[in-house]
């Protein structure tokens, strides 16, 4: 009889094998595709079984908010890919960010974060957490001296995203993690833009990695979902008590979609990254484009770090056009192939104007501090032929 995945050695598998077979837990029916368990609760053969499960003496399932077999398969597959000890799936990427921070912070604690953050992450750090007495300091992520000055013995946690949304600023993970570890601060990294295919923050010293599964992991614009990867100790002692009682649980159906999305994640991300680089190079020569930002271009201010830290430049390209908001809107208006959307990591190429969408609510002053101009456009390169994407950009910018 063929060995079940649990009796083989998944930790030694190659990345592609982990993405296809990691976490596979077939039911007695022997289904080929992973089973979807659409149930909110579970039954017990004896009252003692229920008692043991609630006491943590039996690892069976007790309630959909606490766990589900389909969700567990997604968590295990992503855990194997990331190389983490534990994974906790949640309802969205933002639930993951908030959960990873709030579960370990309390009134009086100090948080240091890079100022180049996604709009909702910025709101959590500067508006929501301070309501509970948590102090924060924002720093220029590329300035190691600023990190050293901001991170003090009083700092409980460090939070950053690299590359950043939408300016694609890259932060030296190894250096910042070393600075934080000197004072015992926990390091939480939002790795959405890089994906676990191009960058693994845990290998640079990070303690926690968060994802919006809504982006590349799904990759087809179907569902919301998120995940937190960490040590077993962090998950059991901090995450579980916080998340089980606050309830940002992922639906089994969404977890199943994300589980299946992982099977093609590497194929998609590598192909999209290759196309994105070609698009970025083409944009450099287009009249009316004043700036192109892409991590693996030599023109990127942190090009050497980008190439050292990321396997490829990623699926995102950010560029600026002369003429500010009016010209940027003209470009969007004239797109024929690329869709206007604030989502990213999709099979379809998508473009948005950050100043009026994803980063609108942080205000003009904060946008200026992040380097987000009114003429900036963020492009998520999909699976179309790169030549077609370039052609659409060329005609829209020239229109």
N, C-alpha and C positions, 0 to 999 in steps of 0.2 A: 504493500500500500504506500502511496506517495506520502511523504512526510508533510505534516501541517507546518505552516509558517512558524508556529510557536515552538516547534521542536527543532528547527534549524537555527542558524545564527544570523539574524537580521543585522546586527551591529557590524558584521563583516561584509555585508553586501555592498555592491557599488551603488552609486547614487540613483541611477536609473531603476535599478531593481527595487530599492527602497520606495521609490515613488509609485511603483506599480503594485508591490506586494506587501509593503510595510503595514503592520497592524491588522492584516487580514484575519478575520475571525468568523469562519463559516458556521452557519447553523447546521443542525443535523440533516437538513435538506440538501446540503452540498451545492448551493447556488454558485454560479461562476462569478457574477458581479456581487459586490458587497451588499448585504441585506439592509433594507431601510426599516427601522423599527419605529413606527408611528404610534407610540403609546406614551401616556403621561405618567402611568404608575406601574407597579409590579405587585405580584401576589407571592405569598410565602406558603410553604408546605406545612409549617408548624409555627406557632407563636414565638417559640424560642429562636427560630430563624430570623424573624423580624427584630427580636431583641438584640441578637448578635450583630445584625447588620447596622442597626442604629448605634450600637456601642462601638462599632469599628472593628469587631472581632471576626466578621465575615465580609469579604470584599464584593459580595453580590450587590445588585442595584436595589435602590429603595424608592426613588422618585425621580421624575424627569428633570426636575430642577437640579438634582444632585448628579445625575449621570444617565447615560443611555448607551446601549451597545454600538449604535452607529456613530455617535459622538466620540466614543472611546476609540474606534478605529481611526477616525480623522486625527484625533490627538496623538495617537501612537505613530501614525505615518509621518506627521509633521515633526514629531519629536525625534524620530530617527533621522530625518533629513537634516534637521538643525544640529543634531548632536547634543541635545539637551537631556537632562535627567528627567524632566517632567514637562507636561503641556496641559494647559487648561483652555478649552474652547469657549468662546463667548458669542453674544448676539451680534456684535459689530466691532469694528476696529476701535472706535472711540470708547466703547465699553472696556476694551482691553487696555487702552491707555489709562483711563481713569482708574480701573481696577488695580493695575500694576502700581500706580502711585498711591492711591488712597488706602490700599490695604496695609501699607507700611508707614504712612505718615500720620502724625497727630498734632494737636495744637502745640505751637512753640517750635516745631521742627523747621529746618531750613532746607530749601530745595534750590539747586542751581540748574539752570537750563540754558541751552543755546537760544538766542533770540530769533533765529530763523526756524520757525515752526509752522506747521499747518494751522490754519485759522482756528479750528476747534481745539487743537492742542494748546494753542496760545491762550485761549479762553480758560481752559482748565487750570493752567499754571498761574495766570495773572488775575483771574476773576473768581473761579469756583473754589479752588483750594484755599485761597486767603480768607474766604468766608468762615472757614473752620480753624482759623488761627495759624495757618501754615505760611511762613515767610518764603519769599523767593528772590533770586537774583538772576537776571538775564545777562548773558555774555556773548561776545562775538565768538562764534564757534571755531573760527580759524585761528584765533589768537590764544596760544597756549599760556601766555603770560596772564591773560585775563582769567583763564580757568584757574590758574594757580592762586591768583588773588581772591577770587570769589569762593573757592572751595576751602572751607576752614574746618577746624575740629568740630564746629557746631553743625556742619552740613550732614544731613541724614541721607539725602538722595540726589543723584545727578540724572538729568533727563535730556536726551538729544535725539535728533533724527539726521541721518546721513545716508545719501544725499538729501538735502533739505527740499521742502516743497514751498515755492516753485523755483527757487533760485539755484538749485543743484549745488549748494555749498557742501563741501565734503569736510568732515571732521576727522582728525587723527585719533582713531579709536584707541589704539594702544597707549598713546601718550595721555589722553584724558582719563582712561581707566586707571593708569598708574597713579596719576595725581589724586584721583578719588579714593583709591585703595589706601593711600598713605594715611587718610583720616577715617577710614572705615566706612565711607559712604557707599551706598548701593548704586549701581549704574544700570539705568534702564534705557534701552536703545529702540527707537522706532525704525525698523528695517524695511518698511514698506516699499520704498523706491528701489532698493537694491535687490530685494527678495533673498531668500535663503540660497538661491542658486549662485548669485554673484558675490555675496558677502555673508560671513557668519560672525557676528559680533562676539559671541561667546568665546571664540578662539582668540580674541584680542583682549579679553579680560572682563567683558560685560557680565553682569549678573542676571539680567532679565532682558528678553527680546519680545517686542510686541508686533503684531501684524493685523492689518485689515485684510481678511480673507476675501473681502468684496472686490479687491483689486486683482492682482495677478493670479492668486490662487484659484479663484473662480475663473477669471479671465474671459468671461463671456457675458458679463452684465446681468446675471440672473438673480443672485441672492446677496444678502448681507451676512457677515460673519467676521469673527476675529479670534485671536489666540494670544496667549501669554506663555512663553517658554522660560523655564527657570530650573533651579535645583529642586529636588524633592522636598527639602526642608522648607524652602520658600513657599512652595505650593501647599504643603500640608499645614504649616503653622500660620501663614499669613493669608494666602489667597483663598483657600477653602472656607475658612470661617467668615471671611468678608463677602465673598461672592455667593455662597450658598444662601446666605440670609438676605442679601440685597437683590438677588434674582435676575441678573443679566444673562440668563442661560440661552444657549443657541438652540434653535429648532432642529430636530433630527433630520428633517428634510434638507435644511440648509447645510447641515454638516455633511450629509450624503453628497450634495452637489460639490462642496469643497473637497471632499475626499476623492471624488472622481476627477476634479480639476487638477489635483496634485499629479495625476498620472501623466499629464502632458505639460506640466509646468516648465520643466527644463527645456523641452523642445520649443515651446512658445517663447520663453524669455530669451534664449540664445538667438533665435531667429529675429525676434523683435529688436534686440539690442544691435544686431548686425545692421538691420534696416535703419534703426535710429541713428547710428553713426553715419551712414550714407546720407540720410536726410540732413543731419547737422552740417556735414561737409558741403552739401549743396546750398544750404542757406547762407553759408559764408560768402558765396559769390553773388547773392541776389541783391539787386539795387533796392534801396529802401530799408534793408535790414541793417540795423546799426550795431547789433550785438548778438552773438550766438553762444549759448552756454550748454556744454555737453562734457561730462566727466572725462572721457578718454580723448578729447581733442587737446592738442598741444597748447591751444590758446586758453584753456581753463587755468585759472590762477593757481590751482592746486593739482596740476596735471600729474606730477610725479607721484603724489600721494594717492590720487585716484587710481592710477595704474598698479600701484603696489597693493592697494587695499581691496580693489574690486576686480573680479574676473573679467568683466566687460563694463562698458559705460552705462548700461541700462537702457530702458525703453523710453525714457523721457528726454525731450529736447525743449529747452526754453530759449526764446529769442525776443528781441525788441525791434520795433519798427519806428521809424521817424514819423512824427505827427501825433503822438500820444494816443489817447483813448479813441478819438475820431478815426484815425487811421487803423488802429487795431480792430475796431468794430467793422470797418470797411473790409478788412481782410476776412474776418469771420463771415460777414455777409456774403462774400463772393465765393466761399468754399463750395465745391461741387461734390467732392468725394468724402472729405473729412467731415465728421459730425461735430456740432457745437455741443459740448457736454463737459461737466465738471468731474466726471468719473475718470478713471485711468486704469491702465493695465489690461484693457479690453482687447479682444481680437480685432475690433474695429478701431481705426485711428480717431482720436478725439482731441478737440482743442477747446481751451477755455481762456477767459480774460481774468486772471487772478484778482486784480484790483476791484472788480465788480462782482466777483462770485466767491471763490474759496477764501479770500482774505478781505472781503469787504467789511466785515464786522469788527476787525481789529483797529480800524481807523487809519487815516492818512499818515499820521506820525509814526506809528508802528510799521506801516508798510514801507515808509521811507527808510527806517532803520534796518529793515530786512533787505532793502535794495529792490523792492517791487515797484516798478514804474508804471505809469498809465499806458505806456506803449508795449508792455510785456505780454507775451502770449505763451501759454504752456501747452505743448503738444505731446500726447501719449501716442506713440507709434504702434500700430496694430500689425496684423498679419497680411495685409495687402502687399502687392509688389511695391518695393520701395520707389521704383520709377514712377508709379502712379501717384503715390503720396507727394513726391517731389514735384510732379507736374501740376498737381492741384495747388500746392503752395505757390508755385511760380506764377500761375495765372491769377490767383487770388491777390497776391502781393502787388502784381503789376496792374491789376484792374483799377 
